[in-house]
Each structure stands twice: as C-alpha cells, then as structure tokens.
Amino acid sequence: MRSYTDEQKRRAVDMVEGCGGSVTPAMRKLGYPTRQTLHQWLNQRDASHERRAGRPWGHYDLALKAQAVAFVRSGMAGKDVAEMLG
C-alpha cells in the first residue's frame, strides 16, 4: 500500500474542490490516488462533503438499505427514494 504525504493529500483534496467537487477529473489531472482513497481524504477533511454522481457509497447501514428497497418495491421511483433518504 502506497503512503502519501500530507502535502499530496492536501493537494488532491484542493484539486477536487478546483474541479467543482468532482473526483474523476481531479484524479486524472493528478495521476493519483485511487477513487476510494480520495473519498476517504475528503471525508476526513470535511464530513459534509457529498458525492454528486457515480455509484452509491458503500457505507450505508443495512437498515437504511432495507428501507430503500422496501420503498422501491412499493412502487416509489428510485430517484424519489434517494432524495427522501438523503
């Protein structure tokens, strides 16, 4: 596992902010780190950072996932469920 300096981490997080909050363009410009690592750095720096697009975060608890599935199975649109549950 590669170890990054604090300066590299700061630069990467600043690059995401400079790219309008989008991780992919920042990663392409920097050439590092992985998407998962960069999201971890963002979360460490600012717990209110929200992912804007892409695949859902994998850290939702099982109860929230079950609730979302129940809403979708009851006929609610996935987009409406996502907005409702945040």
PDB file with SEQRES, HELIX, SHEET and CRYST1 records, atoms N, CA, C and O in Angstrom:
SEQRES   1 A   86  MET ARG SER TYR THR ASP GLU GLN LYS ARG ARG ALA VAL          
SEQRES   2 A   86  ASP MET VAL GLU GLY CYS GLY GLY SER VAL THR PRO ALA          
SEQRES   3 A   86  MET ARG LYS LEU GLY TYR PRO THR ARG GLN THR LEU HIS          
SEQRES   4 A   86  GLN TRP LEU ASN GLN ARG ASP ALA SER HIS GLU ARG ARG          
SEQRES   5 A   86  ALA GLY ARG PRO TRP GLY HIS TYR ASP LEU ALA LEU LYS          
SEQRES   6 A   86  ALA GLN ALA VAL ALA PHE VAL ARG SER GLY MET ALA GLY          
SEQRES   7 A   86  LYS ASP VAL ALA GLU MET LEU GLY                              
HELIX    1 AA1 ASP A    6  GLY A   18  1                                  13    
HELIX    2 AA2 VAL A   23  LEU A   30  1                                   8    
HELIX    3 AA3 ARG A   35  ARG A   45  1                                  11    
HELIX    4 AA4 LEU A   62  ARG A   73  1                                  12    
HELIX    5 AA5 GLY A   78  LEU A   85  1                                   8    
CRYST1    1.000    1.000    1.000  90.00  90.00  90.00 P 1           1          
ATOM      1  N   MET A   1       0.845  -1.182   0.000  1.00  0.00           N  
ATOM      2  CA  MET A   1       0.000   0.000   0.000  1.00  0.00           C  
ATOM      3  C   MET A   1       0.887   1.242   0.000  1.00  0.00           C  
ATOM      4  O   MET A   1       1.817   1.350   0.800  1.00  0.00           O  
ATOM      5  N   ARG A   2       0.601   2.155  -0.881  1.00  0.00           N  
ATOM      6  CA  ARG A   2       1.401   3.356  -1.002  1.00  0.00           C  
ATOM      7  C   ARG A   2       1.062   4.342   0.102  1.00  0.00           C  
ATOM      8  O   ARG A   2      -0.091   4.460   0.516  1.00  0.00           O  
ATOM      9  N   SER A   3       2.074   5.042   0.569  1.00  0.00           N  
ATOM     10  CA  SER A   3       1.882   6.049   1.610  1.00  0.00           C  
ATOM     11  C   SER A   3       2.034   7.435   0.983  1.00  0.00           C  
ATOM     12  O   SER A   3       3.002   7.690   0.267  1.00  0.00           O  
ATOM     13  N   TYR A   4       1.097   8.315   1.248  1.00  0.00           N  
ATOM     14  CA  TYR A   4       1.112   9.662   0.689  1.00  0.00           C  
ATOM     15  C   TYR A   4       1.474  10.667   1.775  1.00  0.00           C  
ATOM     16  O   TYR A   4       1.143  10.484   2.946  1.00  0.00           O  
ATOM     17  N   THR A   5       2.152  11.723   1.369  1.00  0.00           N  
ATOM     18  CA  THR A   5       2.495  12.780   2.318  1.00  0.00           C  
ATOM     19  C   THR A   5       1.271  13.637   2.584  1.00  0.00           C  
ATOM     20  O   THR A   5       0.307  13.615   1.819  1.00  0.00           O  
ATOM     21  N   ASP A   6       1.315  14.391   3.670  1.00  0.00           N  
ATOM     22  CA  ASP A   6       0.214  15.312   3.966  1.00  0.00           C  
ATOM     23  C   ASP A   6       0.044  16.333   2.856  1.00  0.00           C  
ATOM     24  O   ASP A   6      -1.079  16.732   2.550  1.00  0.00           O  
ATOM     25  N   GLU A   7       1.138  16.759   2.253  1.00  0.00           N  
ATOM     26  CA  GLU A   7       1.081  17.733   1.154  1.00  0.00           C  
ATOM     27  C   GLU A   7       0.377  17.127  -0.061  1.00  0.00           C  
ATOM     28  O   GLU A   7      -0.419  17.808  -0.707  1.00  0.00           O  
ATOM     29  N   GLN A   8       0.652  15.867  -0.383  1.00  0.00           N  
ATOM     30  CA  GLN A   8      -0.018  15.211  -1.501  1.00  0.00           C  
ATOM     31  C   GLN A   8      -1.517  15.085  -1.236  1.00  0.00           C  
ATOM     32  O   GLN A   8      -2.332  15.283  -2.136  1.00  0.00           O  
ATOM     33  N   LYS A   9      -1.870  14.757  -0.006  1.00  0.00           N  
ATOM     34  CA  LYS A   9      -3.280  14.651   0.359  1.00  0.00           C  
ATOM     35  C   LYS A   9      -3.974  16.004   0.233  1.00  0.00           C  
ATOM     36  O   LYS A   9      -5.065  16.096  -0.329  1.00  0.00           O  
ATOM     37  N   ARG A  10      -3.339  17.053   0.757  1.00  0.00           N  
ATOM     38  CA  ARG A  10      -3.921  18.391   0.694  1.00  0.00           C  
ATOM     39  C   ARG A  10      -4.101  18.830  -0.756  1.00  0.00           C  
ATOM     40  O   ARG A  10      -5.137  19.380  -1.128  1.00  0.00           O  
ATOM     41  N   ARG A  11      -3.077  18.578  -1.563  1.00  0.00           N  
ATOM     42  CA  ARG A  11      -3.136  18.964  -2.976  1.00  0.00           C  
ATOM     43  C   ARG A  11      -4.284  18.239  -3.695  1.00  0.00           C  
ATOM     44  O   ARG A  11      -4.997  18.838  -4.500  1.00  0.00           O  
ATOM     45  N   ALA A  12      -4.450  16.955  -3.396  1.00  0.00           N  
ATOM     46  CA  ALA A  12      -5.504  16.169  -4.037  1.00  0.00           C  
ATOM     47  C   ALA A  12      -6.887  16.685  -3.648  1.00  0.00           C  
ATOM     48  O   ALA A  12      -7.761  16.832  -4.503  1.00  0.00           O  
ATOM     49  N   VAL A  13      -7.084  16.955  -2.376  1.00  0.00           N  
ATOM     50  CA  VAL A  13      -8.384  17.456  -1.906  1.00  0.00           C  
ATOM     51  C   VAL A  13      -8.654  18.836  -2.498  1.00  0.00           C  
ATOM     52  O   VAL A  13      -9.781  19.126  -2.899  1.00  0.00           O  
ATOM     53  N   ASP A  14      -7.633  19.688  -2.556  1.00  0.00           N  
ATOM     54  CA  ASP A  14      -7.792  21.007  -3.173  1.00  0.00           C  
ATOM     55  C   ASP A  14      -8.124  20.888  -4.655  1.00  0.00           C  
ATOM     56  O   ASP A  14      -8.896  21.685  -5.188  1.00  0.00           O  
ATOM     57  N   MET A  15      -7.541  19.892  -5.322  1.00  0.00           N  
ATOM     58  CA  MET A  15      -7.807  19.684  -6.744  1.00  0.00           C  
ATOM     59  C   MET A  15      -9.269  19.300  -6.958  1.00  0.00           C  
ATOM     60  O   MET A  15      -9.891  19.748  -7.921  1.00  0.00           O  
ATOM     61  N   VAL A  16      -9.823  18.476  -6.069  1.00  0.00           N  
ATOM     62  CA  VAL A  16     -11.241  18.102  -6.173  1.00  0.00           C  
ATOM     63  C   VAL A  16     -12.102  19.356  -6.069  1.00  0.00           C  
ATOM     64  O   VAL A  16     -13.042  19.535  -6.842  1.00  0.00           O  
ATOM     65  N   GLU A  17     -11.782  20.215  -5.118  1.00  0.00           N  
ATOM     66  CA  GLU A  17     -12.545  21.455  -4.965  1.00  0.00           C  
ATOM     67  C   GLU A  17     -12.405  22.326  -6.215  1.00  0.00           C  
ATOM     68  O   GLU A  17     -13.366  22.964  -6.643  1.00  0.00           O  
ATOM     69  N   GLY A  18     -11.200  22.347  -6.797  1.00  0.00           N  
ATOM     70  CA  GLY A  18     -10.974  23.118  -8.018  1.00  0.00           C  
ATOM     71  C   GLY A  18     -11.693  22.552  -9.225  1.00  0.00           C  
ATOM     72  O   GLY A  18     -11.916  23.258 -10.208  1.00  0.00           O  
ATOM     73  N   CYS A  19     -12.059  21.278  -9.153  1.00  0.00           N  
ATOM     74  CA  CYS A  19     -12.794  20.613 -10.236  1.00  0.00           C  
ATOM     75  C   CYS A  19     -14.288  20.588  -9.948  1.00  0.00           C  
ATOM     76  O   CYS A  19     -15.015  19.753 -10.486  1.00  0.00           O  
ATOM     77  N   GLY A  20     -14.738  21.494  -9.110  1.00  0.00           N  
ATOM     78  CA  GLY A  20     -16.165  21.591  -8.808  1.00  0.00           C  
ATOM     79  C   GLY A  20     -16.699  20.450  -7.963  1.00  0.00           C  
ATOM     80  O   GLY A  20     -17.895  20.162  -7.999  1.00  0.00           O  
ATOM     81  N   GLY A  21     -15.830  19.797  -7.202  1.00  0.00           N  
ATOM     82  CA  GLY A  21     -16.271  18.714  -6.340  1.00  0.00           C  
ATOM     83  C   GLY A  21     -16.265  17.353  -7.005  1.00  0.00           C  
ATOM     84  O   GLY A  21     -16.683  16.366  -6.400  1.00  0.00           O  
ATOM     85  N   SER A  22     -15.800  17.287  -8.239  1.00  0.00           N  
ATOM     86  CA  SER A  22     -15.790  16.019  -8.960  1.00  0.00           C  
ATOM     87  C   SER A  22     -14.448  15.319  -8.797  1.00  0.00           C  
ATOM     88  O   SER A  22     -13.396  15.904  -9.052  1.00  0.00           O  
ATOM     89  N   VAL A  23     -14.493  14.070  -8.373  1.00  0.00           N  
ATOM     90  CA  VAL A  23     -13.285  13.305  -8.086  1.00  0.00           C  
ATOM     91  C   VAL A  23     -12.570  12.851  -9.360  1.00  0.00           C  
ATOM     92  O   VAL A  23     -11.342  12.901  -9.427  1.00  0.00           O  
ATOM     93  N   THR A  24     -13.320  12.411 -10.363  1.00  0.00           N  
ATOM     94  CA  THR A  24     -12.703  11.831 -11.558  1.00  0.00           C  
ATOM     95  C   THR A  24     -11.761  12.795 -12.266  1.00  0.00           C  
ATOM     96  O   THR A  24     -10.630  12.407 -12.559  1.00  0.00           O  
ATOM     97  N   PRO A  25     -12.166  14.044 -12.561  1.00  0.00           N  
ATOM     98  CA  PRO A  25     -11.219  14.949 -13.227  1.00  0.00           C  
ATOM     99  C   PRO A  25      -9.990  15.242 -12.369  1.00  0.00           C  
ATOM    100  O   PRO A  25      -8.885  15.401 -12.889  1.00  0.00           O  
ATOM    101  N   ALA A  26     -10.188  15.313 -11.061  1.00  0.00           N  
ATOM    102  CA  ALA A  26      -9.056  15.567 -10.164  1.00  0.00           C  
ATOM    103  C   ALA A  26      -8.065  14.413 -10.221  1.00  0.00           C  
ATOM    104  O   ALA A  26      -6.856  14.637 -10.277  1.00  0.00           O  
ATOM    105  N   MET A  27      -8.561  13.187 -10.208  1.00  0.00           N  
ATOM    106  CA  MET A  27      -7.688  12.014 -10.279  1.00  0.00           C  
ATOM    107  C   MET A  27      -6.925  11.987 -11.598  1.00  0.00           C  
ATOM    108  O   MET A  27      -5.745  11.641 -11.632  1.00  0.00           O  
ATOM    109  N   ARG A  28      -7.598  12.352 -12.677  1.00  0.00           N  
ATOM    110  CA  ARG A  28      -6.948  12.346 -13.992  1.00  0.00           C  
ATOM    111  C   ARG A  28      -5.845  13.394 -14.067  1.00  0.00           C  
ATOM    112  O   ARG A  28      -4.791  13.143 -14.651  1.00  0.00           O  
ATOM    113  N   LYS A  29      -6.077  14.555 -13.488  1.00  0.00           N  
ATOM    114  CA  LYS A  29      -5.063  15.606 -13.505  1.00  0.00           C  
ATOM    115  C   LYS A  29      -3.866  15.252 -12.635  1.00  0.00           C  
ATOM    116  O   LYS A  29      -2.724  15.527 -13.002  1.00  0.00           O  
ATOM    117  N   LEU A  30      -4.122  14.645 -11.487  1.00  0.00           N  
ATOM    118  CA  LEU A  30      -3.058  14.326 -10.541  1.00  0.00           C  
ATOM    119  C   LEU A  30      -2.309  13.030 -10.878  1.00  0.00           C  
ATOM    120  O   LEU A  30      -1.096  12.937 -10.690  1.00  0.00           O  
ATOM    121  N   GLY A  31      -3.034  12.055 -11.369  1.00  0.00           N  
ATOM    122  CA  GLY A  31      -2.444  10.748 -11.607  1.00  0.00           C  
ATOM    123  C   GLY A  31      -2.429   9.871 -10.357  1.00  0.00           C  
ATOM    124  O   GLY A  31      -1.861   8.779 -10.372  1.00  0.00           O  
ATOM    125  N   TYR A  32      -3.027  10.327  -9.317  1.00  0.00           N  
ATOM    126  CA  TYR A  32      -3.142   9.595  -8.049  1.00  0.00           C  
ATOM    127  C   TYR A  32      -4.308  10.187  -7.312  1.00  0.00           C  
ATOM    128  O   TYR A  32      -4.810  11.215  -7.765  1.00  0.00           O  
ATOM    129  N   PRO A  33      -4.776   9.654  -6.248  1.00  0.00           N  
ATOM    130  CA  PRO A  33      -4.726   8.299  -5.727  1.00  0.00           C  
ATOM    131  C   PRO A  33      -5.868   7.509  -6.324  1.00  0.00           C  
ATOM    132  O   PRO A  33      -6.387   7.874  -7.379  1.00  0.00           O  
ATOM    133  N   THR A  34      -6.268   6.439  -5.675  1.00  0.00           N  
ATOM    134  CA  THR A  34      -7.451   5.707  -6.117  1.00  0.00           C  
ATOM    135  C   THR A  34      -8.695   6.499  -5.695  1.00  0.00           C  
ATOM    136  O   THR A  34      -8.626   7.369  -4.826  1.00  0.00           O  
ATOM    137  N   ARG A  35      -9.804   6.189  -6.312  1.00  0.00           N  
ATOM    138  CA  ARG A  35     -11.071   6.868  -6.002  1.00  0.00           C  
ATOM    139  C   ARG A  35     -11.434   6.683  -4.524  1.00  0.00           C  
ATOM    140  O   ARG A  35     -11.834   7.633  -3.850  1.00  0.00           O  
ATOM    141  N   GLN A  36     -11.289   5.461  -4.038  1.00  0.00           N  
ATOM    142  CA  GLN A  36     -11.642   5.171  -2.649  1.00  0.00           C  
ATOM    143  C   GLN A  36     -10.768   5.972  -1.685  1.00  0.00           C  
ATOM    144  O   GLN A  36     -11.269   6.522  -0.704  1.00  0.00           O  
ATOM    145  N   THR A  37      -9.471   6.038  -1.958  1.00  0.00           N  
ATOM    146  CA  THR A  37      -8.556   6.782  -1.101  1.00  0.00           C  
ATOM    147  C   THR A  37      -8.899   8.262  -1.101  1.00  0.00           C  
ATOM    148  O   THR A  37      -8.905   8.899  -0.047  1.00  0.00           O  
ATOM    149  N   LEU A  38      -9.183   8.808  -2.264  1.00  0.00           N  
ATOM    150  CA  LEU A  38      -9.506  10.227  -2.357  1.00  0.00           C  
ATOM    151  C   LEU A  38     -10.798  10.552  -1.610  1.00  0.00           C  
ATOM    152  O   LEU A  38     -10.890  11.591  -0.955  1.00  0.00           O  
ATOM    153  N   HIS A  39     -11.785   9.678  -1.703  1.00  0.00           N  
ATOM    154  CA  HIS A  39     -13.021   9.901  -0.954  1.00  0.00           C  
ATOM    155  C   HIS A  39     -12.771   9.832   0.556  1.00  0.00           C  
ATOM    156  O   HIS A  39     -13.387  10.576   1.320  1.00  0.00           O  
ATOM    157  N   GLN A  40     -11.881   8.955   0.983  1.00  0.00           N  
ATOM    158  CA  GLN A  40     -11.537   8.893   2.403  1.00  0.00           C  
ATOM    159  C   GLN A  40     -10.900  10.209   2.855  1.00  0.00           C  
ATOM    160  O   GLN A  40     -11.218  10.714   3.931  1.00  0.00           O  
ATOM    161  N   TRP A  41     -10.009  10.759   2.045  1.00  0.00           N  
ATOM    162  CA  TRP A  41      -9.370  12.030   2.391  1.00  0.00           C  
ATOM    163  C   TRP A  41     -10.397  13.148   2.456  1.00  0.00           C  
ATOM    164  O   TRP A  41     -10.341  13.999   3.344  1.00  0.00           O  
ATOM    165  N   LEU A  42     -11.337  13.146   1.512  1.00  0.00           N  
ATOM    166  CA  LEU A  42     -12.392  14.164   1.525  1.00  0.00           C  
ATOM    167  C   LEU A  42     -13.225  14.057   2.792  1.00  0.00           C  
ATOM    168  O   LEU A  42     -13.544  15.067   3.419  1.00  0.00           O  
ATOM    169  N   ASN A  43     -13.575  12.837   3.167  1.00  0.00           N  
ATOM    170  CA  ASN A  43     -14.377  12.635   4.375  1.00  0.00           C  
ATOM    171  C   ASN A  43     -13.619  13.048   5.625  1.00  0.00           C  
ATOM    172  O   ASN A  43     -14.213  13.592   6.556  1.00  0.00           O  
ATOM    173  N   GLN A  44     -12.328  12.799   5.659  1.00  0.00           N  
ATOM    174  CA  GLN A  44     -11.531  13.190   6.811  1.00  0.00           C  
ATOM    175  C   GLN A  44     -11.440  14.708   6.927  1.00  0.00           C  
ATOM    176  O   GLN A  44     -11.456  15.255   8.030  1.00  0.00           O  
ATOM    177  N   ARG A  45     -11.346  15.377   5.797  1.00  0.00           N  
ATOM    178  CA  ARG A  45     -11.196  16.830   5.807  1.00  0.00           C  
ATOM    179  C   ARG A  45     -12.513  17.535   6.086  1.00  0.00           C  
ATOM    180  O   ARG A  45     -12.562  18.521   6.821  1.00  0.00           O  
ATOM    181  N   ASP A  46     -13.574  17.016   5.493  1.00  0.00           N  
ATOM    182  CA  ASP A  46     -14.859  17.703   5.591  1.00  0.00           C  
ATOM    183  C   ASP A  46     -15.977  16.676   5.588  1.00  0.00           C  
ATOM    184  O   ASP A  46     -16.341  16.146   4.538  1.00  0.00           O  
ATOM    185  N   ALA A  47     -16.512  16.400   6.748  1.00  0.00           N  
ATOM    186  CA  ALA A  47     -17.544  15.374   6.872  1.00  0.00           C  
ATOM    187  C   ALA A  47     -18.807  15.727   6.099  1.00  0.00           C  
ATOM    188  O   ALA A  47     -19.644  14.857   5.860  1.00  0.00           O  
ATOM    189  N   SER A  48     -18.959  16.992   5.702  1.00  0.00           N  
ATOM    190  CA  SER A  48     -20.168  17.380   4.976  1.00  0.00           C  
ATOM    191  C   SER A  48     -20.003  17.237   3.466  1.00  0.00           C  
ATOM    192  O   SER A  48     -20.946  17.520   2.727  1.00  0.00           O  
ATOM    193  N   HIS A  49     -18.831  16.806   2.981  1.00  0.00           N  
ATOM    194  CA  HIS A  49     -18.628  16.633   1.540  1.00  0.00           C  
ATOM    195  C   HIS A  49     -19.599  15.582   1.023  1.00  0.00           C  
ATOM    196  O   HIS A  49     -19.702  14.491   1.585  1.00  0.00           O  
ATOM    197  N   GLU A  50     -20.297  15.908  -0.027  1.00  0.00           N  
ATOM    198  CA  GLU A  50     -21.253  14.981  -0.606  1.00  0.00           C  
ATOM    199  C   GLU A  50     -20.809  14.569  -1.984  1.00  0.00           C  
ATOM    200  O   GLU A  50     -20.375  15.397  -2.785  1.00  0.00           O  
ATOM    201  N   ARG A  51     -20.916  13.307  -2.252  1.00  0.00           N  
ATOM    202  CA  ARG A  51     -20.615  12.801  -3.580  1.00  0.00           C  
ATOM    203  C   ARG A  51     -21.768  13.184  -4.491  1.00  0.00           C  
ATOM    204  O   ARG A  51     -22.931  12.967  -4.148  1.00  0.00           O  
ATOM    205  N   ARG A  52     -21.457  13.750  -5.642  1.00  0.00           N  
ATOM    206  CA  ARG A  52     -22.501  14.278  -6.516  1.00  0.00           C  
ATOM    207  C   ARG A  52     -23.010  13.288  -7.551  1.00  0.00           C  
ATOM    208  O   ARG A  52     -24.184  13.342  -7.918  1.00  0.00           O  
ATOM    209  N   ALA A  53     -22.173  12.396  -8.025  1.00  0.00           N  
ATOM    210  CA  ALA A  53     -22.589  11.472  -9.077  1.00  0.00           C  
ATOM    211  C   ALA A  53     -21.812  10.175  -8.930  1.00  0.00           C  
ATOM    212  O   ALA A  53     -20.918  10.069  -8.090  1.00  0.00           O  
ATOM    213  N   GLY A  54     -22.153   9.201  -9.739  1.00  0.00           N  
ATOM    214  CA  GLY A  54     -21.431   7.941  -9.706  1.00  0.00           C  
ATOM    215  C   GLY A  54     -22.141   6.900  -8.884  1.00  0.00           C  
ATOM    216  O   GLY A  54     -23.293   7.072  -8.485  1.00  0.00           O  
ATOM    217  N   ARG A  55     -21.445   5.830  -8.639  1.00  0.00           N  
ATOM    218  CA  ARG A  55     -22.026   4.741  -7.867  1.00  0.00           C  
ATOM    219  C   ARG A  55     -22.250   5.169  -6.422  1.00  0.00           C  
ATOM    220  O   ARG A  55     -21.502   5.994  -5.898  1.00  0.00           O  
ATOM    221  N   PRO A  56     -23.265   4.618  -5.777  1.00  0.00           N  
ATOM    222  CA  PRO A  56     -23.541   4.991  -4.383  1.00  0.00           C  
ATOM    223  C   PRO A  56     -22.407   4.587  -3.458  1.00  0.00           C  
ATOM    224  O   PRO A  56     -21.653   3.654  -3.738  1.00  0.00           O  
ATOM    225  N   TRP A  57     -22.304   5.282  -2.389  1.00  0.00           N  
ATOM    226  CA  TRP A  57     -21.314   4.952  -1.361  1.00  0.00           C  
ATOM    227  C   TRP A  57     -21.649   3.594  -0.779  1.00  0.00           C  
ATOM    228  O   TRP A  57     -22.822   3.231  -0.690  1.00  0.00           O  
ATOM    229  N   GLY A  58     -20.651   2.848  -0.387  1.00  0.00           N  
ATOM    230  CA  GLY A  58     -20.869   1.512   0.139  1.00  0.00           C  
ATOM    231  C   GLY A  58     -21.026   1.470   1.645  1.00  0.00           C  
ATOM    232  O   GLY A  58     -21.111   0.381   2.211  1.00  0.00           O  
ATOM    233  N   HIS A  59     -21.067   2.610   2.317  1.00  0.00           N  
ATOM    234  CA  HIS A  59     -21.063   2.586   3.771  1.00  0.00           C  
ATOM    235  C   HIS A  59     -22.435   2.774   4.416  1.00  0.00           C  
ATOM    236  O   HIS A  59     -22.520   3.009   5.621  1.00  0.00           O  
ATOM    237  N   TYR A  60     -23.496   2.674   3.639  1.00  0.00           N  
ATOM    238  CA  TYR A  60     -24.822   2.795   4.235  1.00  0.00           C  
ATOM    239  C   TYR A  60     -25.116   1.568   5.079  1.00  0.00           C  
ATOM    240  O   TYR A  60     -24.746   0.453   4.709  1.00  0.00           O  
ATOM    241  N   ASP A  61     -25.777   1.764   6.205  1.00  0.00           N  
ATOM    242  CA  ASP A  61     -26.065   0.620   7.059  1.00  0.00           C  
ATOM    243  C   ASP A  61     -27.189  -0.222   6.455  1.00  0.00           C  
ATOM    244  O   ASP A  61     -27.956   0.242   5.611  1.00  0.00           O  
ATOM    245  N   LEU A  62     -27.262  -1.453   6.905  1.00  0.00           N  
ATOM    246  CA  LEU A  62     -28.220  -2.398   6.335  1.00  0.00           C  
ATOM    247  C   LEU A  62     -29.667  -1.971   6.524  1.00  0.00           C  
ATOM    248  O   LEU A  62     -30.502  -2.224   5.656  1.00  0.00           O  
ATOM    249  N   ALA A  63     -29.977  -1.328   7.643  1.00  0.00           N  
ATOM    250  CA  ALA A  63     -31.358  -0.896   7.887  1.00  0.00           C  
ATOM    251  C   ALA A  63     -31.790   0.152   6.863  1.00  0.00           C  
ATOM    252  O   ALA A  63     -32.918   0.110   6.373  1.00  0.00           O  
ATOM    253  N   LEU A  64     -30.904   1.085   6.539  1.00  0.00           N  
ATOM    254  CA  LEU A  64     -31.227   2.105   5.545  1.00  0.00           C  
ATOM    255  C   LEU A  64     -31.386   1.479   4.163  1.00  0.00           C  
ATOM    256  O   LEU A  64     -32.284   1.856   3.410  1.00  0.00           O  
ATOM    257  N   LYS A  65     -30.524   0.529   3.829  1.00  0.00           N  
ATOM    258  CA  LYS A  65     -30.633  -0.154   2.541  1.00  0.00           C  
ATOM    259  C   LYS A  65     -31.961  -0.911   2.444  1.00  0.00           C  
ATOM    260  O   LYS A  65     -32.633  -0.871   1.413  1.00  0.00           O  
ATOM    261  N   ALA A  66     -32.330  -1.599   3.528  1.00  0.00           N  
ATOM    262  CA  ALA A  66     -33.587  -2.350   3.540  1.00  0.00           C  
ATOM    263  C   ALA A  66     -34.781  -1.417   3.378  1.00  0.00           C  
ATOM    264  O   ALA A  66     -35.748  -1.743   2.690  1.00  0.00           O  
ATOM    265  N   GLN A  67     -34.704  -0.261   4.016  1.00  0.00           N  
ATOM    266  CA  GLN A  67     -35.790   0.714   3.902  1.00  0.00           C  
ATOM    267  C   GLN A  67     -35.905   1.210   2.461  1.00  0.00           C  
ATOM    268  O   GLN A  67     -37.010   1.349   1.936  1.00  0.00           O  
ATOM    269  N   ALA A  68     -34.774   1.475   1.828  1.00  0.00           N  
ATOM    270  CA  ALA A  68     -34.779   1.944   0.445  1.00  0.00           C  
ATOM    271  C   ALA A  68     -35.376   0.885  -0.478  1.00  0.00           C  
ATOM    272  O   ALA A  68     -36.186   1.203  -1.349  1.00  0.00           O  
ATOM    273  N   VAL A  69     -34.982  -0.353  -0.293  1.00  0.00           N  
ATOM    274  CA  VAL A  69     -35.506  -1.443  -1.117  1.00  0.00           C  
ATOM    275  C   VAL A  69     -37.016  -1.577  -0.924  1.00  0.00           C  
ATOM    276  O   VAL A  69     -37.744  -1.797  -1.892  1.00  0.00           O  
ATOM    277  N   ALA A  70     -37.487  -1.447   0.302  1.00  0.00           N  
ATOM    278  CA  ALA A  70     -38.920  -1.554   0.568  1.00  0.00           C  
ATOM    279  C   ALA A  70     -39.691  -0.449  -0.150  1.00  0.00           C  
ATOM    280  O   ALA A  70     -40.760  -0.701  -0.706  1.00  0.00           O  
ATOM    281  N   PHE A  71     -39.158   0.772  -0.141  1.00  0.00           N  
ATOM    282  CA  PHE A  71     -39.833   1.869  -0.843  1.00  0.00           C  
ATOM    283  C   PHE A  71     -39.893   1.613  -2.349  1.00  0.00           C  
ATOM    284  O   PHE A  71     -40.922   1.854  -2.979  1.00  0.00           O  
ATOM    285  N   VAL A  72     -38.803   1.130  -2.921  1.00  0.00           N  
ATOM    286  CA  VAL A  72     -38.777   0.863  -4.364  1.00  0.00           C  
ATOM    287  C   VAL A  72     -39.739  -0.261  -4.712  1.00  0.00           C  
ATOM    288  O   VAL A  72     -40.452  -0.182  -5.713  1.00  0.00           O  
ATOM    289  N   ARG A  73     -39.765  -1.297  -3.901  1.00  0.00           N  
ATOM    290  CA  ARG A  73     -40.692  -2.417  -4.159  1.00  0.00           C  
ATOM    291  C   ARG A  73     -42.144  -2.005  -4.023  1.00  0.00           C  
ATOM    292  O   ARG A  73     -43.024  -2.620  -4.626  1.00  0.00           O  
ATOM    293  N   SER A  74     -42.405  -0.958  -3.229  1.00  0.00           N  
ATOM    294  CA  SER A  74     -43.783  -0.491  -3.081  1.00  0.00           C  
ATOM    295  C   SER A  74     -44.219   0.393  -4.240  1.00  0.00           C  
ATOM    296  O   SER A  74     -45.363   0.844  -4.291  1.00  0.00           O  
ATOM    297  N   GLY A  75     -43.290   0.642  -5.180  1.00  0.00           N  
ATOM    298  CA  GLY A  75     -43.643   1.396  -6.375  1.00  0.00           C  
ATOM    299  C   GLY A  75     -43.048   2.788  -6.463  1.00  0.00           C  
ATOM    300  O   GLY A  75     -43.252   3.480  -7.461  1.00  0.00           O  
ATOM    301  N   MET A  76     -42.323   3.214  -5.451  1.00  0.00           N  
ATOM    302  CA  MET A  76     -41.723   4.539  -5.468  1.00  0.00           C  
ATOM    303  C   MET A  76     -40.515   4.544  -6.410  1.00  0.00           C  
ATOM    304  O   MET A  76     -39.767   3.568  -6.458  1.00  0.00           O  
ATOM    305  N   ALA A  77     -40.321   5.624  -7.150  1.00  0.00           N  
ATOM    306  CA  ALA A  77     -39.192   5.742  -8.070  1.00  0.00           C  
ATOM    307  C   ALA A  77     -37.880   5.813  -7.276  1.00  0.00           C  
ATOM    308  O   ALA A  77     -37.811   6.420  -6.207  1.00  0.00           O  
ATOM    309  N   GLY A  78     -36.852   5.179  -7.829  1.00  0.00           N  
ATOM    310  CA  GLY A  78     -35.558   5.166  -7.168  1.00  0.00           C  
ATOM    311  C   GLY A  78     -35.010   6.542  -6.873  1.00  0.00           C  
ATOM    312  O   GLY A  78     -34.418   6.770  -5.818  1.00  0.00           O  
ATOM    313  N   LYS A  79     -35.206   7.458  -7.800  1.00  0.00           N  
ATOM    314  CA  LYS A  79     -34.727   8.835  -7.599  1.00  0.00           C  
ATOM    315  C   LYS A  79     -35.442   9.493  -6.409  1.00  0.00           C  
ATOM    316  O   LYS A  79     -34.823  10.197  -5.611  1.00  0.00           O  
ATOM    317  N   ASP A  80     -36.752   9.250  -6.306  1.00  0.00           N  
ATOM    318  CA  ASP A  80     -37.521   9.827  -5.188  1.00  0.00           C  
ATOM    319  C   ASP A  80     -37.075   9.238  -3.853  1.00  0.00           C  
ATOM    320  O   ASP A  80     -36.992   9.945  -2.849  1.00  0.00           O  
ATOM    321  N   VAL A  81     -36.789   7.934  -3.853  1.00  0.00           N  
ATOM    322  CA  VAL A  81     -36.304   7.284  -2.629  1.00  0.00           C  
ATOM    323  C   VAL A  81     -34.963   7.874  -2.211  1.00  0.00           C  
ATOM    324  O   VAL A  81     -34.738   8.175  -1.039  1.00  0.00           O  
ATOM    325  N   ALA A  82     -34.077   8.034  -3.193  1.00  0.00           N  
ATOM    326  CA  ALA A  82     -32.745   8.592  -2.895  1.00  0.00           C  
ATOM    327  C   ALA A  82     -32.853   9.995  -2.331  1.00  0.00           C  
ATOM    328  O   ALA A  82     -32.147  10.328  -1.378  1.00  0.00           O  
ATOM    329  N   GLU A  83     -33.712  10.820  -2.891  1.00  0.00           N  
ATOM    330  CA  GLU A  83     -33.885  12.183  -2.397  1.00  0.00           C  
ATOM    331  C   GLU A  83     -34.487  12.179  -0.991  1.00  0.00           C  
ATOM    332  O   GLU A  83     -34.075  12.956  -0.130  1.00  0.00           O  
ATOM    333  N   MET A  84     -35.455  11.306  -0.771  1.00  0.00           N  
ATOM    334  CA  MET A  84     -36.132  11.245   0.514  1.00  0.00           C  
ATOM    335  C   MET A  84     -35.188  10.783   1.636  1.00  0.00           C  
ATOM    336  O   MET A  84     -35.209  11.322   2.743  1.00  0.00           O  
ATOM    337  N   LEU A  85     -34.360   9.774   1.325  1.00  0.00           N  
ATOM    338  CA  LEU A  85     -33.455   9.218   2.339  1.00  0.00           C  
ATOM    339  C   LEU A  85     -32.119   9.948   2.425  1.00  0.00           C  
ATOM    340  O   LEU A  85     -31.323   9.717   3.335  1.00  0.00           O  
ATOM    341  N   GLY A  86     -31.896  10.816   1.474  1.00  0.00           N  
ATOM    342  CA  GLY A  86     -30.646  11.584   1.507  1.00  0.00           C  
ATOM    343  C   GLY A  86     -29.493  10.777   1.023  1.00  0.00           C  
ATOM    344  O   GLY A  86     -28.366  11.272   0.986  1.00  0.00           O  
TER     345      GLY A  86                                                      
END                                                                             
